[in-house]
Amino acid sequence: MDTETYAFGPYKIDPKEVFYSTHLSYAMVNLRPLLPGHVLVCPRREVKRFVDLTADETSDLWLTAQEVGSQLESYHKASSLTFAIQDGPQAGQTVPHVHIHIVPRKGGDFEKNDEIYDAIDMKEKELQQKLDLDKERKDRSMEEMAEEAQEYRKLLS
C-alpha cells in the first residue's frame, strides 16, 4: 500500500494516511476528525458526483464503508455509525471527489444527535476557506495520522 498514490480531488494523499484499499476504493484517516474514528472512504477514480460512479464503484464504495465502519465501531467501542455524503456544492461538498464520512457514535457525543451533520458541514467549509472556525479542532500531524492509520490497518488486514 505504501507505494501507491491516492488523489482526493486536487489533493495528493500520503499513502501513510490510507489504511484500507480495494481495486476501486480506499479509506483514509481524517485531518480534522469530529470524533475518534472519523474517517473517509473514497473511490480511487476521481469522481465529482455520486451519480457519476459506475455500478461496480458504487457497490465497492459501500462495501468498503460497511467493512471499515464495522471494524471502527468495534475498535472505538461505539454503539452506532454515521455515514454521510455531501453530493455537490449545494450539499456542502467542498472537495470535488465523492467521499463517505464514517463516524463511530456513542450516546451523548453531541448534545443533539443530528448536530453531527452541521459539524460535518462546518468542517467542509473550514477546509474550503482554510479558516480555523472551531478552535478545539486542530490539524493533526502526519505522524499522528500515520500512527492512527497503522492501527486501523491491523484491524482490516
Buried (B, 14 or more C-beta within 10 A) or exposed (E): EEEEEBBBBEEEBBBBBBBBBBEBBBBBBBBBBBBBBBBBBBBBBEBBEBEEBEEEBBEBBBBBBBBBBBBBBEBBEBEEBBEBBBBEEEEBBBBBBBBBBBBBBBEEBBEEEEEBBEBBBBBBEBBEEEEEEEEEBEEBEEEEBBEBBEEBBEBBE
